[in-house]
Amino acid sequence: MNNKIIQILVPAVAVIVIFESIILVTNLEKNANTAVVSEVTPTTTEAETKVNSFDLSFSTDSKEMKIGKKYEVSVKLTAKENYNLNALDLYVKYNPNAVTVSGLTSLKSLGTPNLLKVSDKKDVIAVNYLFGEVNGMVFTKDKEEILLTFMVTPKTDGSSSFEISTGDSEGDSVTMFVDKSTSKSLNFSSNKLEVQIIK
């Protein structure tokens, strides 16, 4: 009698174990597939949707500069669309050990800047505007303007560079274009000016 019960129970238990194993494996595969799908689902990041409103670029007569001689460097601005700005803050990073900067001139059509100086605390040239016009200061699409001009006198040989500052370790010297209608800072692109200093 006991042998017959065992003969019936053993196959039944085996069938149940196999059935449970199949269900478990199937669930694991479903979970694995779900995980893989969620990993590869494309998401739109801020970097992908970033649209530059302004292009900033450096220009100079010569990228090879002699020690002691003066050279003019300009920062040019081109708006990608028509914009009305509340404020504009421009900071240019440079190496004061390699060059001396002087003779700063800003764009006359923007009026007198609130700040136009070579910083004695940071390695930057600073130009700040706070526009008082009711509708803000108008920047016209595709119109290239010279935002800043300065003189460079090399001091030591080697390579040196000028670039637009997006902020230092303390969160200062951030270049910004503040839109009048949204009060938000607009994105921009910029190049880097590399110069070679010779004796």
Sine and cosine of phi, psi and omega as CSV:
sin_phi,cos_phi,sin_psi,cos_psi,sin_omega,cos_omega
0.00,0.00,-0.75,0.66,0.01,-1.00
-0.89,0.46,-0.63,0.78,0.01,-1.00
-0.89,0.45,-0.64,0.77,0.00,-1.00
-0.91,0.40,-0.66,0.75,0.03,-1.00
-0.89,0.46,-0.69,0.72,0.00,-1.00
-0.89,0.45,-0.68,0.74,0.00,-1.00
-0.89,0.46,-0.52,0.85,0.01,-1.00
-0.99,0.16,-0.67,0.74,-0.07,-1.00
-0.93,0.37,-0.66,0.75,-0.08,-1.00
-0.86,0.50,-0.78,0.63,0.04,-1.00
-0.89,0.45,-0.60,0.80,-0.02,-1.00
-0.90,0.44,-0.71,0.71,0.03,-1.00
-0.89,0.45,-0.65,0.76,0.01,-1.00
-0.88,0.48,-0.68,0.74,0.01,-1.00
-0.89,0.45,-0.68,0.73,0.01,-1.00
-0.89,0.46,-0.70,0.71,0.00,-1.00
-0.88,0.47,-0.70,0.72,0.01,-1.00
-0.89,0.45,-0.69,0.72,0.00,-1.00
-0.87,0.49,-0.71,0.70,0.03,-1.00
-0.89,0.45,-0.62,0.78,0.02,-1.00
-0.90,0.44,-0.67,0.75,0.01,-1.00
-0.89,0.46,-0.71,0.70,0.01,-1.00
-0.87,0.48,-0.68,0.73,-0.01,-1.00
-0.89,0.46,-0.73,0.68,-0.01,-1.00
-0.89,0.45,-0.66,0.75,0.02,-1.00
-0.88,0.48,-0.71,0.71,0.02,-1.00
-0.89,0.45,-0.65,0.76,0.02,-1.00
-0.89,0.45,-0.66,0.75,0.02,-1.00
-0.90,0.44,-0.67,0.74,0.03,-1.00
-0.87,0.49,-0.71,0.70,0.00,-1.00
-0.90,0.44,-0.64,0.77,0.01,-1.00
-0.90,0.44,-0.70,0.71,0.02,-1.00
-0.89,0.45,-0.66,0.76,0.01,-1.00
-0.88,0.47,-0.68,0.74,-0.01,-1.00
-0.90,0.44,-0.67,0.74,-0.02,-1.00
-0.90,0.43,-0.68,0.73,0.00,-1.00
-0.88,0.47,-0.68,0.74,-0.02,-1.00
-0.93,0.37,-0.46,0.89,0.01,-1.00
-0.96,0.28,-0.58,0.81,-0.10,-1.00
-0.99,-0.13,0.00,1.00,0.04,-1.00
-0.89,0.46,0.87,-0.50,-0.04,-1.00
-0.93,0.38,0.67,-0.74,0.07,-1.00
-0.83,-0.56,0.54,-0.84,0.02,-1.00
-1.00,0.03,0.88,-0.48,-0.01,-1.00
-0.99,-0.10,0.23,-0.97,0.01,-1.00
-0.89,0.46,-0.58,0.81,-0.02,-1.00
-0.90,0.43,-0.59,0.80,-0.02,-1.00
-0.94,0.33,-0.53,0.85,-0.06,-1.00
-1.00,-0.05,-0.02,1.00,-0.04,-1.00
-0.91,0.41,0.81,-0.59,0.04,-1.00
-0.86,-0.51,0.80,-0.60,0.00,-1.00
-0.99,0.17,0.78,-0.62,-0.01,-1.00
-1.00,0.01,-0.45,0.89,-0.02,-1.00
-0.71,-0.71,0.51,-0.86,0.15,-0.99
-0.92,-0.40,0.78,-0.62,0.09,-1.00
-0.92,-0.39,0.68,-0.74,0.01,-1.00
-0.57,-0.82,0.51,-0.86,0.05,-1.00
-1.00,-0.09,0.53,-0.85,0.14,-0.99
-0.60,-0.80,0.54,-0.84,0.05,-1.00
-0.43,-0.90,0.38,-0.93,-0.02,-1.00
-0.93,0.36,-0.52,0.85,-0.05,-1.00
-0.56,-0.83,0.72,-0.69,0.07,-1.00
-1.00,-0.03,-0.01,1.00,0.13,-0.99
-0.93,-0.38,0.89,-0.45,-0.12,-0.99
-0.85,-0.53,0.64,-0.77,0.01,-1.00
-1.00,-0.07,0.60,-0.80,0.04,-1.00
-0.85,0.53,0.74,-0.67,0.06,-1.00
1.00,0.02,-0.24,0.97,-0.01,-1.00
-1.00,-0.09,0.52,-0.85,-0.02,-1.00
-1.00,-0.07,0.64,-0.77,0.02,-1.00
-0.73,-0.69,0.60,-0.80,0.02,-1.00
-1.00,-0.05,0.72,-0.69,0.06,-1.00
-0.82,-0.57,0.68,-0.74,0.01,-1.00
-0.85,-0.53,0.51,-0.86,0.15,-0.99
-0.93,-0.38,0.89,-0.46,-0.04,-1.00
-0.98,-0.20,0.54,-0.84,-0.04,-1.00
-0.81,-0.59,0.73,-0.69,0.10,-1.00
-0.74,-0.68,0.83,-0.56,0.04,-1.00
-0.99,0.12,0.66,-0.75,0.00,-1.00
-0.99,0.13,-0.37,0.93,0.08,-1.00
-0.60,-0.80,0.00,-1.00,0.11,-0.99
-0.98,0.20,0.78,-0.62,-0.02,-1.00
-0.73,-0.68,0.55,-0.84,0.15,-0.99
-0.92,-0.40,0.85,-0.52,-0.09,-1.00
-0.95,-0.32,0.60,-0.80,0.14,-0.99
-0.99,0.16,-0.65,0.76,-0.11,-0.99
-0.46,-0.89,0.39,-0.92,0.04,-1.00
-0.61,-0.80,0.82,-0.57,0.06,-1.00
-0.84,-0.54,0.87,-0.50,0.02,-1.00
-0.88,-0.48,0.77,-0.64,0.05,-1.00
-0.77,-0.64,0.80,-0.60,0.02,-1.00
-0.93,-0.37,0.86,-0.51,0.02,-1.00
-1.00,0.10,0.63,-0.78,0.06,-1.00
-0.44,-0.90,0.13,-0.99,0.00,-1.00
-0.97,-0.24,0.97,-0.25,-0.03,-1.00
-0.92,0.38,-0.27,0.96,0.06,-1.00
-0.97,0.23,-0.40,0.92,-0.05,-1.00
-0.99,-0.11,-0.55,0.83,-0.06,-1.00
-0.64,-0.76,0.38,-0.93,0.17,-0.99
-0.96,-0.29,0.71,-0.70,0.01,-1.00
-0.94,-0.33,0.69,-0.72,0.00,-1.00
-0.47,-0.88,0.02,-1.00,0.13,-0.99
0.86,0.52,0.75,0.66,-0.01,-1.00
-0.95,0.32,0.73,-0.68,0.06,-1.00
-0.71,-0.70,0.78,-0.63,-0.01,-1.00
-0.97,-0.23,0.16,-0.99,-0.01,-1.00
-0.93,0.36,0.89,-0.45,-0.10,-0.99
-0.89,0.46,-0.57,0.82,-0.06,-1.00
-0.92,0.40,-0.25,0.97,0.04,-1.00
-1.00,0.03,-0.06,1.00,-0.04,-1.00
1.00,0.08,-0.20,-0.98,-0.01,-1.00
-0.99,0.15,0.82,-0.58,0.00,-1.00
-0.93,0.36,0.48,-0.88,0.08,-1.00
-0.94,0.35,-0.47,0.89,0.02,-1.00
-0.53,-0.85,0.75,-0.66,0.08,-1.00
-0.54,-0.84,0.98,-0.18,-0.08,-1.00
-0.31,-0.95,0.32,-0.95,0.19,-0.98
-1.00,-0.04,0.88,-0.48,-0.08,-1.00
-0.92,0.39,0.69,-0.73,0.06,-1.00
-1.00,-0.04,-0.07,1.00,0.00,-1.00
-0.94,-0.35,-0.51,0.86,0.01,-1.00
-0.87,-0.49,0.36,-0.93,0.01,-1.00
-1.00,0.04,0.86,0.51,-0.04,-1.00
-0.63,-0.78,0.39,-0.92,0.22,-0.97
-0.98,-0.18,0.74,-0.67,-0.09,-1.00
-0.88,-0.48,0.74,-0.67,0.12,-0.99
-0.72,-0.69,0.88,-0.47,-0.03,-1.00
-0.81,-0.59,0.71,-0.71,0.08,-1.00
-0.80,-0.59,0.65,-0.76,0.21,-0.98
-0.83,-0.55,0.96,-0.29,-0.14,-0.99
-0.99,0.13,0.78,-0.62,-0.06,-1.00
-1.00,-0.04,-0.09,1.00,-0.01,-1.00
-0.88,0.47,0.58,-0.81,-0.03,-1.00
-0.84,0.54,-0.68,0.73,-0.02,-1.00
-0.99,-0.11,0.15,0.99,-0.03,-1.00
0.99,0.14,0.04,-1.00,0.03,-1.00
-1.00,0.03,0.77,-0.63,-0.08,-1.00
-1.00,0.06,0.77,-0.64,0.13,-0.99
-0.89,-0.46,0.83,-0.56,-0.15,-0.99
-1.00,-0.04,0.66,-0.75,-0.01,-1.00
-0.81,0.58,0.74,-0.68,0.09,-1.00
0.91,0.42,0.13,0.99,0.04,-1.00
-1.00,0.01,0.90,-0.43,0.00,-1.00
-0.99,0.10,0.78,-0.63,0.00,-1.00
-0.75,-0.66,0.56,-0.83,0.06,-1.00
-1.00,0.06,0.96,-0.27,-0.08,-1.00
-0.97,0.25,-0.58,0.81,-0.07,-1.00
-0.47,-0.88,0.64,-0.77,0.12,-0.99
-0.76,-0.65,0.65,-0.76,0.05,-1.00
-0.52,-0.85,0.33,-0.94,0.01,-1.00
-0.98,-0.19,0.63,-0.77,-0.02,-1.00
-0.86,-0.50,0.78,-0.62,0.08,-1.00
-0.87,-0.50,0.95,-0.30,-0.01,-1.00
-0.90,0.43,0.57,-0.82,-0.02,-1.00
-0.91,-0.42,-0.54,0.84,-0.02,-1.00
-0.70,-0.71,0.48,-0.88,-0.01,-1.00
-0.97,0.23,0.33,-0.94,-0.05,-1.00
0.84,-0.55,-0.21,-0.98,0.00,-1.00
-0.99,-0.17,0.49,-0.87,0.04,-1.00
-0.54,-0.84,0.29,-0.96,-0.06,-1.00
-0.62,-0.79,0.34,-0.94,0.10,-1.00
-0.78,-0.63,0.71,-0.71,0.04,-1.00
-0.49,-0.87,0.34,-0.94,0.00,-1.00
-0.97,0.23,0.79,-0.62,-0.03,-1.00
-0.99,0.13,0.74,-0.67,0.09,-1.00
-0.95,-0.32,0.24,0.97,0.04,-1.00
0.83,-0.56,0.60,-0.80,0.05,-1.00
-0.99,-0.16,-0.15,-0.99,-0.05,-1.00
-0.90,0.44,-0.36,0.93,0.01,-1.00
-0.99,-0.10,0.04,1.00,0.01,-1.00
0.99,0.15,0.24,0.97,0.03,-1.00
-0.99,-0.14,0.08,-1.00,0.08,-1.00
0.84,0.54,0.75,0.66,0.00,-1.00
-0.99,-0.14,0.87,-0.49,0.07,-1.00
-0.96,0.29,0.78,-0.63,-0.06,-1.00
-0.60,-0.80,0.56,-0.83,0.16,-0.99
-0.85,-0.52,0.97,-0.26,-0.13,-0.99
-1.00,-0.06,0.89,-0.45,-0.04,-1.00
-0.94,0.33,0.69,-0.72,-0.04,-1.00
-0.91,0.41,-0.70,0.72,-0.11,-0.99
-0.97,0.26,-0.54,0.84,-0.06,-1.00
-0.95,-0.31,-0.26,0.97,-0.10,-1.00
0.87,0.50,0.36,0.93,0.03,-1.00
-0.97,-0.24,0.43,-0.90,0.03,-1.00
-0.98,0.18,0.77,-0.63,-0.02,-1.00
-1.00,0.04,0.51,-0.86,0.00,-1.00
-0.97,0.26,0.41,-0.91,0.03,-1.00
-0.52,-0.85,0.34,-0.94,0.12,-0.99
-0.91,-0.41,0.39,-0.92,0.01,-1.00
-0.44,-0.90,0.40,-0.91,0.09,-1.00
-0.97,-0.25,0.02,-1.00,0.00,-1.00
-0.84,-0.54,0.73,-0.69,0.02,-1.00
-0.99,-0.14,0.90,-0.43,0.05,-1.00
-0.97,-0.24,0.80,-0.60,0.04,-1.00
-0.85,-0.53,0.49,-0.87,0.05,-1.00
-0.95,-0.32,0.84,-0.55,-0.05,-1.00
-0.98,-0.20,0.79,-0.62,-0.01,-1.00
-0.84,-0.54,0.30,-0.95,0.01,-1.00
-0.99,0.17,0.00,0.00,0.00,0.00
